[in-house]
Amino acid sequence: MTGAAIVTGGGGAIGGAACDGLAGRGFAVLVVDLDGAAAEAVAARIVAAGGTASACAADVSDEDAVAAYVRACVERHGAPRAFFNNAAAEGAIAPISDYPTDVFDRTMAINVRGVFLGLKHVIPAMRAAGGSIVNTASQAGIRGVAGLSAYSASKHAVVGLSRGAALEEAPAIRVNCLAPGPTDTRMMADIEQTVRDQGGDPSGFIDRIPAGRYGRPEEIAAAAVWLLADAPDFLTGAVVPVDGAMTTP
């Protein structure tokens, strides 16, 4: 499958690697990110490598902005055939009793409303030709995580949205959910620093991963690209952990 692809959070490590992978499979990629300069850099990298890409700055929690990035894809590259609904924020690290309500609301807006709005506007544009969607959840969407209540709750919600969308849109559109474990990205670096600033020791994070290390962004991106472009048509409605066995029962 080729055609147009949209990647939100495309200026980040995982999103950018997924943009590269999709472009390498012949997709024309719309790179969407709140950081317009980061999105432009990824799009320019793809074009320099001989692919087709363009950038769009957007806040995924803003419905007008989401509608605009879908229109931009259609106008520049055609109707989307692949959608990596990936943008997210970690929120604060605090117990529920101390968690800032405004941060909770913003985290849910990005991680849940943003995924919902992406589905709401991409699905109608995708229906005519069919396609594939991957929403990014997390290992924190499969199990509880102390101190990350908003993030964990939001990623559980992404799992539910993914399952509902898969049931609604089968068989024309496959919808799956990727659940990465801790990955060597800006997000994990910031979480580690916050834990240190609070007097904690983040070295225990890796101790809880049976594989003994963080994931690499390109590993998570490879799984997303496979689900979008190469997975069998019968694979829909799945929650796919890429977490070094962290959530294995």
Secondary structure, DSSP 8 states (H G I E B T S, - for coil): --SEEEEETTTSHHHHHHHHHHHHTT-EEEEEESSHHHHHHHHHHHHHTT-EEEEEE--TT-HHHHHHHHHHHHHHH-SEEEEEE--------B-GGG--HHHHHHHHIIIIIHHHHHHHHHHHHHTTT-EEEEEE--GGGTS--TTBHHHHHHHHHHHHHHHHHHHHHTTTEEEEEEEE-SBSSHHHHHHHHHHHHTT--TTHHHHT-TTSS-B-HHHHHHHHHIIIIIS-TT--S-EEEESTTTT--
